[in-house]
């Protein structure tokens, strides 16, 4: 399904923290003639202020744009998306997760459903990472089990920084859930244990397999790995930190995805995501329905 997008002569970025630097890097490469305008009350002191052409303190002071990027803390995503969809004609790309729980989707209740379907997009960037897309091409059949463990070295961050992430599960769970949707039609979590600095979830895949997800902020460095198991003693091991993967049969390597180290990891995620978005022929993993499915599994039943 092709969706018409407004011309992107100017891009607005709400929130100029660390992740905004990845957005600006990719936008500069794909839209070299676009003007980037940041919205952040911190002004020139914001982390990514130097990466945009202008900074305004709030949305009321922003110019008309063709694309809005919402890169603020999770608890602000729903209200900001609703405001931008209602008051502008722009496409709105929201950082993942769209919201932290299904109950928070109510922020979009007053928005025209056509605007939500046609113009709201969510940056499920792990679903666009090279190793995740590669794994989808080498799958030999139904996926029987997935074990995914994501560590980030966040335990020593300030309380303010940690609050912007929510929890290790709120931060990394959407990445794990959205990449699963690259391989299976659906995921149903039977249990979620969000302990703040650690998280654990377990459930089933749409094809009948099992899934175990673990997140943690207790780490010396970032470490993110996933193991996919199939019939015939086939496994695919993904190293999301190194952006590599290996397919095994009976413990013997059959195929590899290597990385030459020239592209930063997050740029390797966001570039194909933006290419899909800007083409106007973006795939379903950017759309509201995928975001809804991810959010519903973050807090099953709540």
VOGU-3710 file (C-alpha; in Angstrom, 3 decimals, decimal comma):
1> xxxxxxxxxx> 0,000/0,000/0,000  1,514/3,320/-1,069  0,873/6,299/1,178  1,330/9,835/-0,166  3,744/11,852/1,928  3,972/15,615/2,158  7,082/17,068/0,470  9,940/17,001/2,966  11,630/20,372/2,485  11,786/20,857/6,254
11> xxxxxxxxxx> 11,989/18,191/8,976  11,040/18,979/12,554  12,648/17,000/15,378  10,990/17,223/18,801  13,619/16,451/21,420  17,330/16,946/20,769  18,807/14,269/23,011  21,295/11,548/22,090  19,030/9,519/19,774  18,279/12,653/17,734
21> xxxxxxxxxx> 21,911/12,581/16,573  21,260/9,293/14,767  18,153/10,722/13,132  20,000/13,823/11,946  22,923/11,784/10,587  20,624/9,644/8,463  18,416/12,565/7,400  21,460/14,559/6,241  22,537/11,620/4,079  19,120/10,894/2,566
31> xxxxxxxxxx> 17,755/14,461/2,379  20,830/16,659/1,892  18,750/19,677/0,870  16,248/19,480/3,716  16,236/22,019/6,527  16,288/20,431/9,988  14,530/22,305/12,783  14,780/21,111/16,370  12,216/21,723/19,091  13,742/21,653/22,572
41> xxxxxxxxxx> 13,359/24,041/25,528  17,068/23,527/26,354  18,027/25,348/23,156  21,717/25,319/22,260  22,594/23,210/25,317  20,680/20,153/24,011  22,863/17,247/22,871  21,858/17,404/19,198  21,379/21,165/18,906  24,494/21,503/16,762
51> xxxxxxxxxx> 23,207/18,918/14,291  20,145/20,925/13,185  19,816/24,180/11,274  17,673/25,929/13,862  16,284/25,335/17,360  12,967/26,663/18,653  11,745/26,296/22,248  8,324/24,764/21,565  5,923/23,592/18,877  4,129/26,937/18,791
61> xxxxxxxxxx> 7,316/28,508/17,445  7,967/25,799/14,827  7,574/26,335/11,074  5,459/24,156/8,797  7,246/20,883/8,064  6,669/17,807/5,915  7,956/15,301/8,485  7,914/15,433/12,276  10,234/13,166/14,290  9,302/12,675/17,951
71> xxxxxxxxxx> 12,460/11,779/19,892  11,343/12,634/23,418  10,896/10,421/26,528  8,320/7,650/26,110  5,663/9,136/28,383  5,351/12,133/26,024  4,953/10,144/22,785  1,189/9,646/22,801  0,173/13,263/23,502  2,751/14,662/21,067
81> xxxxxxxxxx> 1,720/12,278/18,288  -1,939/13,189/18,828  -1,175/16,908/18,718  0,960/16,711/15,569  -1,494/14,471/13,712  -4,364/16,793/14,607  -2,738/20,191/14,024  -0,462/19,463/11,039  -0,622/17,613/7,724  2,848/16,126/8,202
91> xxxxxxxxxx> 3,931/12,520/8,495  4,786/11,842/12,165  7,568/9,378/13,024  7,624/8,511/16,743  10,528/6,820/18,481  9,718/3,387/19,856  7,688/2,493/21,786  4,710/4,489/20,609  3,485/4,383/24,239  4,445/2,265/27,251
101> xxxxxxxxxx> 1,140/0,412/27,733  -2,106/-0,318/25,905  -4,037/2,013/28,186  -1,917/4,929/26,951  -3,146/4,390/23,391  -6,171/6,379/24,571  -4,105/9,480/23,799  -4,948/8,834/20,140  -8,698/8,305/20,653  -9,625/11,754/19,414
111> xxxxxxxxxx> -7,439/11,592/16,304  -8,950/10,899/12,881  -8,316/7,154/12,220  -7,315/8,024/8,644  -4,534/10,248/9,991  -3,337/7,508/12,341  -3,272/4,953/9,536  -1,940/7,264/6,861  0,552/9,493/8,662  1,621/7,938/11,975
121> xxxxxxxxxx> 4,780/5,840/11,849  6,859/4,305/14,659  10,634/3,828/14,541  10,956/0,108/15,280  14,572/0,345/14,206  15,700/-3,140/15,296  13,312/-4,646/12,741  15,440/-2,891/10,091  18,850/-3,960/11,375  20,960/-5,943/8,852
131> xxxxxxxxxx> 21,203/-9,120/10,940  17,451/-9,228/11,624  16,576/-8,789/7,941  19,230/-11,356/6,977  17,787/-13,896/9,404  14,437/-13,561/7,653  16,070/-14,567/4,360  17,741/-17,739/5,676  14,847/-19,099/7,753  14,386/-22,779/6,765
141> xxxxxxxxxx> 10,799/-23,090/8,019  8,655/-22,439/11,100  10,484/-20,831/14,002  10,431/-23,186/16,998  12,001/-21,033/19,703  13,620/-17,658/20,309  15,821/-16,592/23,195  16,831/-12,927/23,160  18,963/-11,182/25,800  19,610/-7,430/25,663
151> xxxxxxxxxx> 22,068/-5,740/28,056  22,819/-2,007/28,230  25,388/-0,349/30,539  22,876/2,080/32,000  23,022/1,271/35,713  25,359/4,210/36,390  23,279/6,769/34,502  21,626/9,600/36,399  18,067/9,195/37,717  16,909/11,776/35,151
161> xxxxxxxxxx> 18,462/9,806/32,276  17,004/6,520/33,518  13,566/8,090/33,852  13,657/9,011/30,164  14,038/5,300/29,296  11,320/4,142/31,688  12,814/0,733/32,479  15,062/-1,796/30,793  11,929/-3,642/29,604  10,175/-0,515/28,337
171> xxxxxxxxxx> 13,360/0,475/26,491  14,513/-2,869/25,029  11,317/-4,940/25,019  9,868/-3,004/22,049  13,073/-3,667/20,103  12,805/-7,397/20,762  9,077/-7,580/20,069  9,246/-5,585/16,840  12,123/-7,644/15,434  10,111/-10,795/16,182
181> xxxxxxxxxx> 7,412/-9,421/13,886  9,996/-9,518/11,092  9,964/-13,327/11,417  6,495/-14,270/12,675  2,975/-12,915/12,299  2,285/-12,516/15,980  3,705/-12,826/19,492  1,726/-13,512/22,679  3,476/-13,019/26,003  2,028/-15,030/28,878
191> xxxxxxxxxx> 4,127/-13,284/31,507  6,106/-10,059/31,873  8,255/-9,312/34,915  9,450/-5,693/34,748  11,813/-5,070/37,664  13,025/-1,689/36,440  16,712/-2,348/35,882  15,907/-5,899/34,727  13,061/-7,466/32,783  11,940/-10,924/31,713
201> xxxxxxxxxx> 9,094/-12,108/29,490  7,970/-15,453/28,089  5,285/-16,581/25,690  4,505/-18,086/22,310  5,059/-17,225/18,675  2,335/-17,056/16,065  3,519/-20,312/14,507  3,442/-22,162/17,815  7,042/-21,746/18,947  8,222/-20,358/22,284
211> xxxxxxxxxx> 9,886/-17,053/23,108  11,985/-15,881/26,052  13,055/-12,244/26,312  15,490/-10,816/28,874  16,554/-7,191/29,366  19,027/-5,660/31,816  20,878/-2,439/32,576  23,570/-4,239/34,605  26,453/-4,504/32,151  29,983/-3,246/31,510
221> xxxxxxxxxx> 29,043/-2,603/27,887  26,209/-3,097/25,429  25,559/-6,753/24,603  22,537/-7,854/22,602  22,114/-11,393/21,288  19,323/-13,580/19,948  19,232/-17,301/19,125  16,611/-18,662/16,708  15,942/-22,409/16,607  14,285/-24,327/13,782
231> xxxxxxxxxx> 13,659/-27,980/12,891  16,494/-30,189/11,589  18,884/-28,955/14,297  19,209/-25,533/12,644  20,014/-22,430/14,671  20,657/-18,811/13,730  22,717/-16,786/16,175  22,441/-13,005/15,960  24,902/-10,595/17,554  23,045/-7,276/17,443
241> xxxxxxxxxx> 25,972/-5,373/18,954  28,432/-6,557/16,299  25,748/-6,532/13,543  26,652/-10,088/12,556  24,922/-13,470/12,346  25,715/-17,150/11,803  23,482/-20,009/10,688  24,308/-23,465/12,090  23,149/-27,014/11,443  24,107/-29,540/14,072
251> xxxxxxxxxx> 26,590/-27,065/15,501  28,352/-26,645/12,155  28,320/-23,145/10,569  26,496/-22,978/7,237  26,253/-19,253/6,434  27,458/-15,943/7,801  26,504/-12,307/7,811  29,634/-10,221/8,352  30,066/-6,491/8,871  32,914/-4,345/7,558
261> xxxxxxxxxx> 32,719/-1,892/10,440  32,271/1,195/8,273  28,672/2,012/9,253  27,741/2,812/12,861  25,296/0,268/14,253  22,334/2,585/14,741  22,841/4,231/11,357  22,655/0,720/9,866  19,235/0,403/11,552  17,777/3,820/10,812
271> xxxxxxxxxx> 18,934/4,266/7,225  16,755/1,460/5,765  13,932/2,531/8,079  14,036/6,054/6,666  14,420/4,765/3,123  11,183/2,829/3,581  9,459/5,796/5,207  10,512/8,346/2,590  9,670/6,080/-0,331  5,976/6,341/0,527
281> xxxxxxxxxx> 5,838/2,542/0,225  6,819/1,820/3,808  6,190/-1,642/5,188  3,796/-2,687/7,926  6,410/-2,672/10,699  6,384/1,141/10,632  2,612/1,385/10,860  0,235/1,808/13,759  -1,027/-1,774/13,764  2,480/-3,123/14,391
291> xxxxxxxxxx> 3,028/-0,493/17,090  -0,262/-1,457/18,722  0,691/-5,143/18,770  4,047/-4,335/20,335  2,500/-2,064/22,968  -0,180/-4,628/23,878  2,535/-7,159/24,722  4,592/-4,764/26,852  1,953/-5,013/29,576  -0,346/-7,906/28,655
301> xx> -3,802/-7,167/29,981  -3,004/-3,595/30,989
//
